[in-house]
Amino acid sequence: MAENEEELKSLLMKVKEDHEKAGLKLNIQKTKIMASSPITSWQIDGETIKTVTDFLFLSSKITAHGDWNHEIKRH
């Protein structure tokens, strides 16, 4: 989690660098970000990172707006 776009970019670059040190490669095509405020197109090393408005985490749907109505109805 990050407070702003610059902090998020810094965290993603650190993850990428740490992966490379361990001999791994971060797959940017599978990497997605979500923010509570609109984010324009994001790129790391010339590759675009997909922006999503919701995702599943431990079987719970997380939304950018913090709406839990869908989870309440589901349960």
Secondary structure, DSSP 8 states (H G I E B T S, - for coil): --SSHHHHHHHHHHHHHHHHHTT----GGG-EE--SS----EEETTEEEEE-SEEEETTEEEETT---HHHHHH-
